[in-house]
Amino acid sequence: MGRLAPSPTGRLHLGHARTFALAASRARAAEGRLLMRIDDLDTARCRPEFTRAALEDLAWLGLRWEEPVHVQSRRLDRYRAALARLHAAGLVFPCHRSRKDLAEALSAPHESPLHPADDEPVYPSAWRPPADAPPPPLDSAGLACNWRFRVPDGREITFVDGHYGPQTAVCGRDFGDFLVWRKDGFPSYQLACAVDDAELGVTEVVRGADLIRSTFRQLLLLEALGAPRPAYHHAPLLTDENGVRLAKRHDALSLATLRASGRHPADLLAEP
Ligand code: GLU
């Protein structure tokens, strides 16, 4: 079972098209199924019209997926249940530090090649509550704070990527205690993605290479939830003529613009 998981935060561009088409063609080649998941938990940036547009653009590209479409904002009960399991297992702790606290604590440059500036900062282990301190309950007050997954410091997480080959990261060095729940009452991307991949029976994840670092966190969550690992295939990101990674602001390469200018889907997908 493969999946397409657009975030409806803007119009899809050529880079998305290539990655999603790869996911679809790999599923087809394996005679597997393909599901559609809408990653709409970033309430400040997601808009329903972008969901509609993404489905339209992907259908225009010729991609086909199974119904029903799985919309993350309608699956909150599943994520709460998963958080409760992590909580019962003593794997999460509440965090009352702000982003600013974290930024100040980390003003010294962090030296891991796996940890570029745009990644979630490595949480200072000195801020963790002791491992044997019982966490507060997950009542309504509990669900209104940030929760972090306590990573097993020093443990090496490895997987073999279908495109990039063997990948390794060390917990506590390349990434730290990461957010699983946000105080606005929504799960983090990492938790929602792991829960969905597990519960929807995804066996191969095809997505952009910017998410390789997330894979290590999701593998820890899948293990904690007793779910099998899918295979991972991260696709290189498209860049513009200046070598800048394509983003939703590159309107000229949005599928909407390309479609309006008469471009044909097969040509867009075939070009190097
Ligand atoms: N929604 C994410 C994106 O559009 C992809 C998440 C995933 O494939 O796990 O970048």
Boltz pocket constraint, residues with backbone or C-beta under 6 A from the ligand:
constraints:
  - pocket:
      binder: B
      contacts: [[A, 5], [A, 6], [A, 7], [A, 39], [A, 193], [A, 206], [A, 207], [A, 208], [A, 211]]
      max_distance: 6.0
